[in-house]
Amino acid sequence: MENGAFTATFFYAEVDGRPEDIGVARAFEELRFFSEKFEILGVYPADPFRAKA
């Protein structure tokens, strides 16, 4: 805290899901509310190995 104000830096997060998945969409909505800037840097297909699990 500086002068009673909360300050933060930026961070990256990796999410297991797609932006249109309801849970992910709601989490992103919440992040947008509390963030000055929110970006999705990319959406990538899962490795076929994950489908076998």
C-alpha distance matrix in Angstrom:
0.0 3.7 6.5 5.7 5.5 5.0 6.3 9.1 12.3 15.8 18.0 21.7 23.4 27.1 28.6 32.1 33.7 34.5 32.5 35.4 35.2 34.1 31.4 29.9 30.3 28.4 25.6 25.4 25.6 22.5 20.6 21.8 20.6 16.9 17.2 17.6 20.2 22.3 25.3 28.0 29.2 32.4 34.4 36.8 39.8 39.6 41.8 45.2 44.6 42.1 44.7 47.0 44.5
3.7 0.0 3.8 5.4 5.4 6.7 7.2 10.6 13.4 17.0 19.8 23.5 25.6 29.4 31.1 34.6 36.1 36.6 34.5 37.4 37.5 36.5 34.0 32.4 32.4 30.8 28.0 27.4 27.4 24.7 22.6 23.3 22.1 18.6 18.4 18.1 20.8 23.4 26.4 29.4 30.3 33.8 36.1 38.6 41.7 41.9 44.0 47.5 47.1 44.7 47.4 49.7 47.4
6.5 3.8 0.0 3.8 5.5 8.5 10.0 13.7 16.6 20.2 23.0 26.7 28.7 32.5 34.0 37.5 38.8 39.1 36.8 39.4 39.6 38.4 36.1 34.6 34.3 32.4 30.0 29.5 29.0 26.2 24.5 24.9 23.3 20.0 20.2 19.7 22.8 25.6 28.8 31.9 33.1 36.6 38.9 41.6 44.7 44.9 47.2 50.7 50.4 47.8 50.4 52.8 50.4
5.7 5.4 3.8 0.0 3.8 6.7 9.5 13.0 16.5 19.8 22.3 25.9 27.4 31.1 32.2 35.7 36.8 37.3 34.9 37.4 37.4 35.9 33.5 32.3 32.1 29.9 27.6 27.4 26.7 23.7 22.4 23.0 21.0 17.8 18.6 18.7 22.0 24.5 27.9 30.8 32.4 35.7 37.7 40.4 43.4 43.5 45.9 49.2 48.9 46.1 48.5 51.0 48.5
5.5 5.4 5.5 3.8 0.0 3.8 6.3 9.9 13.4 16.4 19.1 22.7 24.4 28.1 29.2 32.7 33.8 34.0 31.6 34.1 34.3 33.0 30.7 29.3 28.9 27.0 24.6 24.1 23.5 20.7 19.2 19.6 17.8 14.6 15.0 14.9 18.2 20.7 24.2 27.2 28.8 32.1 34.2 37.0 40.1 40.4 42.9 46.2 46.1 43.3 45.7 48.3 46.0
5.0 6.7 8.5 6.7 3.8 0.0 3.8 6.8 10.5 13.4 15.8 19.3 20.8 24.5 25.7 29.2 30.3 30.8 28.5 31.2 31.2 30.0 27.6 26.1 26.1 24.2 21.6 21.2 21.0 18.1 16.3 17.2 15.8 12.2 12.6 13.1 16.1 18.2 21.5 24.3 25.9 29.1 31.1 33.7 36.7 36.8 39.3 42.6 42.4 39.7 42.1 44.6 42.2
6.3 7.2 10.0 9.5 6.3 3.8 0.0 3.8 7.1 10.3 13.1 16.8 18.8 22.6 24.2 27.9 29.2 29.5 27.3 30.3 30.6 29.8 27.5 25.5 25.5 24.2 21.3 20.5 20.8 18.3 15.8 16.5 15.9 12.3 11.5 11.6 14.0 16.3 19.3 22.2 23.3 26.7 29.0 31.6 34.7 35.0 37.3 40.8 40.7 38.1 40.7 43.2 41.1
9.1 10.6 13.7 13.0 9.9 6.8 3.8 0.0 3.7 6.8 9.4 13.1 15.2 19.0 20.8 24.5 26.0 26.4 24.5 27.7 27.9 27.5 25.0 22.8 23.2 22.2 19.0 18.1 19.0 16.6 13.7 14.8 15.0 11.4 10.1 10.7 12.2 13.9 16.5 19.1 20.1 23.4 25.6 28.1 31.2 31.4 33.7 37.2 37.0 34.6 37.2 39.7 37.6
12.3 13.4 16.6 16.5 13.4 10.5 7.1 3.7 0.0 3.8 6.8 10.5 13.3 17.0 19.3 23.0 24.6 25.0 23.3 26.7 27.1 27.2 24.9 22.2 22.8 22.4 19.2 17.8 19.2 17.5 14.0 15.0 16.0 12.8 10.6 10.8 11.2 12.6 14.6 17.0 17.4 20.8 23.3 25.6 28.9 29.2 31.3 34.9 34.9 32.7 35.4 37.9 36.1
15.8 17.0 20.2 19.8 16.4 13.4 10.3 6.8 3.8 0.0 3.8 7.1 10.2 13.8 16.2 19.9 21.4 21.6 20.0 23.5 24.1 24.5 22.4 19.4 20.0 20.1 16.9 15.2 17.1 15.8 12.1 13.0 14.9 12.3 9.5 10.0 9.1 9.7 11.2 13.4 13.6 17.0 19.6 21.9 25.2 25.7 27.9 31.5 31.7 29.5 32.2 34.8 33.2
18.0 19.8 23.0 22.3 19.1 15.8 13.1 9.4 6.8 3.8 0.0 3.8 6.7 10.3 12.9 16.6 18.4 19.1 18.0 21.6 21.8 22.6 20.2 17.2 18.4 18.7 15.3 13.9 16.5 15.3 11.7 13.4 15.7 13.3 11.0 12.4 11.0 10.2 10.9 12.1 12.2 15.0 17.2 19.2 22.3 22.5 24.5 28.1 28.1 26.0 28.7 31.2 29.5
21.7 23.5 26.7 25.9 22.7 19.3 16.8 13.1 10.5 7.1 3.8 0.0 3.8 6.9 9.9 13.5 15.4 16.0 15.3 19.1 19.3 20.6 18.4 15.1 16.7 17.6 14.3 12.8 16.0 15.5 12.0 13.7 16.6 14.9 12.7 14.2 12.0 10.1 9.6 9.7 9.4 11.8 13.7 15.5 18.6 18.8 20.8 24.5 24.6 22.5 25.2 27.8 26.3
23.4 25.6 28.7 27.4 24.4 20.8 18.8 15.2 13.3 10.2 6.7 3.8 0.0 3.8 6.3 9.9 12.1 13.3 13.1 16.7 16.4 17.7 15.3 12.2 14.3 15.3 11.9 11.1 14.6 14.2 11.2 13.6 16.4 15.1 13.6 15.9 13.8 11.1 10.6 9.7 10.1 11.4 12.4 13.9 16.5 16.3 18.5 22.0 21.9 19.5 22.1 24.7 23.1
27.1 29.4 32.5 31.1 28.1 24.5 22.6 19.0 17.0 13.8 10.3 6.9 3.8 0.0 3.8 6.8 9.3 10.9 11.7 15.2 14.7 16.6 14.4 11.3 14.0 15.5 12.6 12.0 15.8 15.9 13.5 15.8 18.8 18.0 16.7 19.0 16.5 13.4 12.1 10.0 10.0 10.0 10.0 10.9 13.1 12.6 14.8 18.2 18.2 15.8 18.4 21.1 19.6
28.6 31.1 34.0 32.2 29.2 25.7 24.2 20.8 19.3 16.2 12.9 9.9 6.3 3.8 0.0 3.8 5.9 8.0 9.1 12.2 11.1 13.1 10.9 8.0 11.1 12.7 10.2 10.2 14.0 14.4 12.8 15.1 18.0 17.8 17.1 19.7 17.4 14.0 12.9 10.4 11.4 10.7 9.6 10.7 12.2 11.5 14.3 17.3 17.5 14.5 16.6 19.5 17.9
32.1 34.6 37.5 35.7 32.7 29.2 27.9 24.5 23.0 19.9 16.6 13.5 9.9 6.8 3.8 0.0 3.8 7.2 9.7 12.0 10.1 12.6 10.6 8.6 12.0 13.9 12.0 12.7 16.1 16.8 15.9 18.1 20.8 21.0 20.5 23.2 20.9 17.3 16.0 13.1 14.0 12.3 10.1 10.2 10.5 9.0 11.9 14.3 14.4 11.2 13.0 15.9 14.4
33.7 36.1 38.8 36.8 33.8 30.3 29.2 26.0 24.6 21.4 18.4 15.4 12.1 9.3 5.9 3.8 0.0 3.8 6.8 8.4 6.6 9.6 8.6 6.6 9.5 12.0 11.2 11.5 14.6 16.0 15.6 17.3 20.1 20.9 20.6 23.1 20.8 17.0 15.6 12.5 13.9 11.9 9.1 9.8 9.8 9.3 12.8 14.7 15.6 12.3 13.1 16.5 15.5
34.5 36.6 39.1 37.3 34.0 30.8 29.5 26.4 25.0 21.6 19.1 16.0 13.3 10.9 8.0 7.2 3.8 0.0 3.8 5.4 5.4 8.9 9.3 6.7 8.2 11.5 11.4 10.7 13.5 15.7 15.3 16.2 19.2 20.6 19.9 22.1 19.5 15.7 13.9 10.7 12.5 10.2 7.2 8.9 9.4 10.3 14.0 15.9 17.6 14.7 15.0 18.7 18.3
32.5 34.5 36.8 34.9 31.6 28.5 27.3 24.5 23.3 20.0 18.0 15.3 13.1 11.7 9.1 9.7 6.8 3.8 0.0 3.8 5.6 7.9 8.7 5.7 5.5 9.2 9.4 7.9 10.3 13.0 12.7 13.0 16.0 17.7 17.0 19.1 16.6 12.9 11.4 8.7 11.5 10.1 8.2 11.0 12.4 13.8 17.5 19.6 21.3 18.5 18.8 22.5 22.0
35.4 37.4 39.4 37.4 34.1 31.2 30.3 27.7 26.7 23.5 21.6 19.1 16.7 15.2 12.2 12.0 8.4 5.4 3.8 0.0 3.8 6.1 8.5 7.0 5.8 9.3 10.9 10.0 11.4 14.4 15.0 15.0 17.5 19.8 19.6 21.6 19.4 15.8 14.7 12.2 15.0 13.3 11.0 13.3 13.8 15.3 19.0 20.5 22.4 19.5 19.1 22.8 22.5
35.2 37.5 39.6 37.4 34.3 31.2 30.6 27.9 27.1 24.1 21.8 19.3 16.4 14.7 11.1 10.1 6.6 5.4 5.6 3.8 0.0 3.8 5.6 5.3 5.9 8.6 10.0 10.4 12.0 14.3 15.2 16.1 18.3 20.2 20.5 23.0 21.1 17.5 16.7 14.2 16.8 15.1 12.5 14.2 14.1 14.6 18.3 19.5 20.9 17.6 17.2 20.7 20.0
34.1 36.5 38.4 35.9 33.0 30.0 29.8 27.5 27.2 24.5 22.6 20.6 17.7 16.6 13.1 12.6 9.6 8.9 7.9 6.1 3.8 0.0 3.8 5.5 5.0 6.1 8.6 9.8 10.4 12.4 14.2 15.2 16.6 18.7 19.7 22.4 21.1 17.8 17.8 15.9 19.0 17.9 15.7 17.8 17.9 18.2 21.8 23.0 24.2 20.7 20.3 23.6 22.5
31.4 34.0 36.1 33.5 30.7 27.6 27.5 25.0 24.9 22.4 20.2 18.4 15.3 14.4 10.9 10.6 8.6 9.3 8.7 8.5 5.6 3.8 0.0 3.8 5.5 5.2 6.2 8.6 9.9 10.8 12.4 14.3 15.6 17.1 18.2 21.3 20.2 16.9 17.3 15.6 18.6 17.8 15.8 17.7 18.1 17.8 21.2 22.7 23.4 19.7 20.0 23.0 21.3
29.9 32.4 34.6 32.3 29.3 26.1 25.5 22.8 22.2 19.4 17.2 15.1 12.2 11.3 8.0 8.6 6.6 6.7 5.7 7.0 5.3 5.5 3.8 0.0 3.8 5.5 5.1 6.1 8.5 9.9 10.4 12.1 14.3 15.6 16.0 18.9 17.3 13.8 13.7 11.8 14.8 14.1 12.5 14.7 15.6 15.8 19.3 21.3 22.1 18.7 19.4 22.6 21.2
30.3 32.4 34.3 32.1 28.9 26.1 25.5 23.2 22.8 20.0 18.4 16.7 14.3 14.0 11.1 12.0 9.5 8.2 5.5 5.8 5.9 5.0 5.5 3.8 0.0 3.8 5.5 5.1 6.1 8.7 9.8 10.4 12.4 14.6 15.0 17.6 16.1 12.8 13.0 11.6 15.1 14.7 13.4 16.2 17.4 18.2 21.9 23.9 25.1 21.8 22.2 25.6 24.5
28.4 30.8 32.4 29.9 27.0 24.2 24.2 22.2 22.4 20.1 18.7 17.6 15.3 15.5 12.7 13.9 12.0 11.5 9.2 9.3 8.6 6.1 5.2 5.5 3.8 0.0 3.8 5.4 5.0 6.3 8.7 9.8 10.7 12.8 14.2 17.1 16.5 13.7 14.8 14.2 17.7 17.9 16.8 19.6 20.8 21.1 24.7 26.6 27.5 24.0 24.5 27.7 26.2
25.6 28.0 30.0 27.6 24.6 21.6 21.3 19.0 19.2 16.9 15.3 14.3 11.9 12.6 10.2 12.0 11.2 11.4 9.4 10.9 10.0 8.6 6.2 5.1 5.5 3.8 0.0 3.8 5.4 5.1 6.2 8.7 10.0 11.0 12.1 15.4 14.7 11.8 13.1 12.6 15.9 16.5 15.8 18.4 20.0 20.1 23.5 25.8 26.3 22.9 23.9 27.0 25.2
25.4 27.4 29.5 27.4 24.1 21.2 20.5 18.1 17.8 15.2 13.9 12.8 11.1 12.0 10.2 12.7 11.5 10.7 7.9 10.0 10.4 9.8 8.6 6.1 5.1 5.4 3.8 0.0 3.8 5.4 5.0 6.1 8.6 10.0 10.1 12.9 11.6 8.5 9.6 9.4 13.0 13.9 13.8 16.9 19.0 19.8 23.2 25.8 26.7 23.6 24.6 27.9 26.6
25.6 27.4 29.0 26.7 23.5 21.0 20.8 19.0 19.2 17.1 16.5 16.0 14.6 15.8 14.0 16.1 14.6 13.5 10.3 11.4 12.0 10.4 9.9 8.5 6.1 5.0 5.4 3.8 0.0 3.8 5.5 5.1 6.3 9.0 9.9 12.5 12.0 9.7 11.6 12.2 15.9 16.9 16.9 20.2 22.2 23.1 26.7 29.1 30.1 26.9 27.7 31.0 29.6
22.5 24.7 26.2 23.7 20.7 18.1 18.3 16.6 17.5 15.8 15.3 15.5 14.2 15.9 14.4 16.8 16.0 15.7 13.0 14.4 14.3 12.4 10.8 9.9 8.7 6.3 5.1 5.4 3.8 0.0 3.8 5.4 5.2 6.6 8.6 11.9 12.3 10.5 13.1 14.1 17.5 19.0 19.1 22.2 24.2 24.7 28.1 30.6 31.2 27.8 29.0 32.1 30.3
20.6 22.6 24.5 22.4 19.2 16.3 15.8 13.7 14.0 12.1 11.7 12.0 11.2 13.5 12.8 15.9 15.6 15.3 12.7 15.0 15.2 14.2 12.4 10.4 9.8 8.7 6.2 5.0 5.5 3.8 0.0 3.8 5.4 5.3 5.9 9.3 9.2 7.4 10.2 11.5 14.7 16.6 17.4 20.5 22.9 23.5 26.7 29.6 30.1 27.0 28.5 31.6 29.9
21.8 23.3 24.9 23.0 19.6 17.2 16.5 14.8 15.0 13.0 13.4 13.7 13.6 15.8 15.1 18.1 17.3 16.2 13.0 15.0 16.1 15.2 14.3 12.1 10.4 9.8 8.7 6.1 5.1 5.4 3.8 0.0 3.8 5.5 5.1 7.4 7.2 5.9 9.0 11.1 14.4 16.6 17.7 21.1 23.8 24.9 28.3 31.1 32.1 29.1 30.4 33.7 32.3
20.6 22.1 23.3 21.0 17.8 15.8 15.9 15.0 16.0 14.9 15.7 16.6 16.4 18.8 18.0 20.8 20.1 19.2 16.0 17.5 18.3 16.6 15.6 14.3 12.4 10.7 10.0 8.6 6.3 5.2 5.4 3.8 0.0 3.8 5.7 8.1 9.5 9.3 12.7 14.9 18.2 20.3 21.3 24.7 27.2 28.1 31.5 34.3 35.1 32.0 33.2 36.4 34.8
16.9 18.6 20.0 17.8 14.6 12.2 12.3 11.4 12.8 12.3 13.3 14.9 15.1 18.0 17.8 21.0 20.9 20.6 17.7 19.8 20.2 18.7 17.1 15.6 14.6 12.8 11.0 10.0 9.0 6.6 5.3 5.5 3.8 0.0 3.8 6.9 9.0 9.4 13.1 15.5 18.4 20.9 22.1 25.3 28.0 28.6 31.8 34.7 35.2 32.2 33.8 36.8 35.0
17.2 18.4 20.2 18.6 15.0 12.6 11.5 10.1 10.6 9.5 11.0 12.7 13.6 16.7 17.1 20.5 20.6 19.9 17.0 19.6 20.5 19.7 18.2 16.0 15.0 14.2 12.1 10.1 9.9 8.6 5.9 5.1 5.7 3.8 0.0 3.8 5.3 6.4 10.1 13.0 15.6 18.5 20.3 23.5 26.5 27.5 30.5 33.7 34.3 31.5 33.3 36.4 34.8
17.6 18.1 19.7 18.7 14.9 13.1 11.6 10.7 10.8 10.0 12.4 14.2 15.9 19.0 19.7 23.2 23.1 22.1 19.1 21.6 23.0 22.4 21.3 18.9 17.6 17.1 15.4 12.9 12.5 11.9 9.3 7.4 8.1 6.9 3.8 0.0 3.8 6.9 10.4 13.9 16.0 19.2 21.5 24.9 28.1 29.4 32.4 35.7 36.6 34.0 35.7 38.9 37.6
20.2 20.8 22.8 22.0 18.2 16.1 14.0 12.2 11.2 9.1 11.0 12.0 13.8 16.5 17.4 20.9 20.8 19.5 16.6 19.4 21.1 21.1 20.2 17.3 16.1 16.5 14.7 11.6 12.0 12.3 9.2 7.2 9.5 9.0 5.3 3.8 0.0 3.8 6.8 10.4 12.3 15.6 18.1 21.5 24.9 26.4 29.4 32.7 33.7 31.3 33.1 36.4 35.2
22.3 23.4 25.6 24.5 20.7 18.2 16.3 13.9 12.6 9.7 10.2 10.1 11.1 13.4 14.0 17.3 17.0 15.7 12.9 15.8 17.5 17.8 16.9 13.8 12.8 13.7 11.8 8.5 9.7 10.5 7.4 5.9 9.3 9.4 6.4 6.9 3.8 0.0 3.8 7.0 9.6 12.5 14.6 18.1 21.3 22.8 25.9 29.1 30.2 27.7 29.4 32.7 31.6
25.3 26.4 28.8 27.9 24.2 21.5 19.3 16.5 14.6 11.2 10.9 9.6 10.6 12.1 12.9 16.0 15.6 13.9 11.4 14.7 16.7 17.8 17.3 13.7 13.0 14.8 13.1 9.6 11.6 13.1 10.2 9.0 12.7 13.1 10.1 10.4 6.8 3.8 0.0 3.8 6.0 9.0 11.5 14.9 18.3 20.2 23.1 26.4 27.8 25.6 27.2 30.6 29.9
28.0 29.4 31.9 30.8 27.2 24.3 22.2 19.1 17.0 13.4 12.1 9.7 9.7 10.0 10.4 13.1 12.5 10.7 8.7 12.2 14.2 15.9 15.6 11.8 11.6 14.2 12.6 9.4 12.2 14.1 11.5 11.1 14.9 15.5 13.0 13.9 10.4 7.0 3.8 0.0 3.8 5.6 7.7 11.2 14.6 16.5 19.5 22.7 24.2 22.1 23.6 27.0 26.5
29.2 30.3 33.1 32.4 28.8 25.9 23.3 20.1 17.4 13.6 12.2 9.4 10.1 10.0 11.4 14.0 13.9 12.5 11.5 15.0 16.8 19.0 18.6 14.8 15.1 17.7 15.9 13.0 15.9 17.5 14.7 14.4 18.2 18.4 15.6 16.0 12.3 9.6 6.0 3.8 0.0 3.8 7.3 10.0 13.8 15.8 18.3 21.7 23.3 21.6 23.4 26.7 26.4
32.4 33.8 36.6 35.7 32.1 29.1 26.7 23.4 20.8 17.0 15.0 11.8 11.4 10.0 10.7 12.3 11.9 10.2 10.1 13.3 15.1 17.9 17.8 14.1 14.7 17.9 16.5 13.9 16.9 19.0 16.6 16.6 20.3 20.9 18.5 19.2 15.6 12.5 9.0 5.6 3.8 0.0 3.8 6.4 10.1 12.6 15.2 18.4 20.3 18.8 20.3 23.6 23.7
34.4 36.1 38.9 37.7 34.2 31.1 29.0 25.6 23.3 19.6 17.2 13.7 12.4 10.0 9.6 10.1 9.1 7.2 8.2 11.0 12.5 15.7 15.8 12.5 13.4 16.8 15.8 13.8 16.9 19.1 17.4 17.7 21.3 22.1 20.3 21.5 18.1 14.6 11.5 7.7 7.3 3.8 0.0 3.8 6.9 9.5 12.6 15.4 17.5 15.8 16.9 20.4 20.7
36.8 38.6 41.6 40.4 37.0 33.7 31.6 28.1 25.6 21.9 19.2 15.5 13.9 10.9 10.7 10.2 9.8 8.9 11.0 13.3 14.2 17.8 17.7 14.7 16.2 19.6 18.4 16.9 20.2 22.2 20.5 21.1 24.7 25.3 23.5 24.9 21.5 18.1 14.9 11.2 10.0 6.4 3.8 0.0 3.8 6.5 9.1 12.0 14.2 13.1 14.3 17.6 18.2
39.8 41.7 44.7 43.4 40.1 36.7 34.7 31.2 28.9 25.2 22.3 18.6 16.5 13.1 12.2 10.5 9.8 9.4 12.4 13.8 14.1 17.9 18.1 15.6 17.4 20.8 20.0 19.0 22.2 24.2 22.9 23.8 27.2 28.0 26.5 28.1 24.9 21.3 18.3 14.6 13.8 10.1 6.9 3.8 0.0 3.8 6.5 8.7 11.4 10.3 10.9 14.3 15.4
39.6 41.9 44.9 43.5 40.4 36.8 35.0 31.4 29.2 25.7 22.5 18.8 16.3 12.6 11.5 9.0 9.3 10.3 13.8 15.3 14.6 18.2 17.8 15.8 18.2 21.1 20.1 19.8 23.1 24.7 23.5 24.9 28.1 28.6 27.5 29.4 26.4 22.8 20.2 16.5 15.8 12.6 9.5 6.5 3.8 0.0 3.8 6.3 8.1 6.7 7.9 11.1 11.8
41.8 44.0 47.2 45.9 42.9 39.3 37.3 33.7 31.3 27.9 24.5 20.8 18.5 14.8 14.3 11.9 12.8 14.0 17.5 19.0 18.3 21.8 21.2 19.3 21.9 24.7 23.5 23.2 26.7 28.1 26.7 28.3 31.5 31.8 30.5 32.4 29.4 25.9 23.1 19.5 18.3 15.2 12.6 9.1 6.5 3.8 0.0 3.8 5.3 5.7 7.5 9.7 10.9
45.2 47.5 50.7 49.2 46.2 42.6 40.8 37.2 34.9 31.5 28.1 24.5 22.0 18.2 17.3 14.3 14.7 15.9 19.6 20.5 19.5 23.0 22.7 21.3 23.9 26.6 25.8 25.8 29.1 30.6 29.6 31.1 34.3 34.7 33.7 35.7 32.7 29.1 26.4 22.7 21.7 18.4 15.4 12.0 8.7 6.3 3.8 0.0 3.8 5.3 5.3 7.0 9.4
44.6 47.1 50.4 48.9 46.1 42.4 40.7 37.0 34.9 31.7 28.1 24.6 21.9 18.2 17.5 14.4 15.6 17.6 21.3 22.4 20.9 24.2 23.4 22.1 25.1 27.5 26.3 26.7 30.1 31.2 30.1 32.1 35.1 35.2 34.3 36.6 33.7 30.2 27.8 24.2 23.3 20.3 17.5 14.2 11.4 8.1 5.3 3.8 0.0 3.8 5.5 5.4 6.9
42.1 44.7 47.8 46.1 43.3 39.7 38.1 34.6 32.7 29.5 26.0 22.5 19.5 15.8 14.5 11.2 12.3 14.7 18.5 19.5 17.6 20.7 19.7 18.7 21.8 24.0 22.9 23.6 26.9 27.8 27.0 29.1 32.0 32.2 31.5 34.0 31.3 27.7 25.6 22.1 21.6 18.8 15.8 13.1 10.3 6.7 5.7 5.3 3.8 0.0 3.8 5.4 5.3
44.7 47.4 50.4 48.5 45.7 42.1 40.7 37.2 35.4 32.2 28.7 25.2 22.1 18.4 16.6 13.0 13.1 15.0 18.8 19.1 17.2 20.3 20.0 19.4 22.2 24.5 23.9 24.6 27.7 29.0 28.5 30.4 33.2 33.8 33.3 35.7 33.1 29.4 27.2 23.6 23.4 20.3 16.9 14.3 10.9 7.9 7.5 5.3 5.5 3.8 0.0 3.8 5.5
47.0 49.7 52.8 51.0 48.3 44.6 43.2 39.7 37.9 34.8 31.2 27.8 24.7 21.1 19.5 15.9 16.5 18.7 22.5 22.8 20.7 23.6 23.0 22.6 25.6 27.7 27.0 27.9 31.0 32.1 31.6 33.7 36.4 36.8 36.4 38.9 36.4 32.7 30.6 27.0 26.7 23.6 20.4 17.6 14.3 11.1 9.7 7.0 5.4 5.4 3.8 0.0 3.8
44.5 47.4 50.4 48.5 46.0 42.2 41.1 37.6 36.1 33.2 29.5 26.3 23.1 19.6 17.9 14.4 15.5 18.3 22.0 22.5 20.0 22.5 21.3 21.2 24.5 26.2 25.2 26.6 29.6 30.3 29.9 32.3 34.8 35.0 34.8 37.6 35.2 31.6 29.9 26.5 26.4 23.7 20.7 18.2 15.4 11.8 10.9 9.4 6.9 5.3 5.5 3.8 0.0
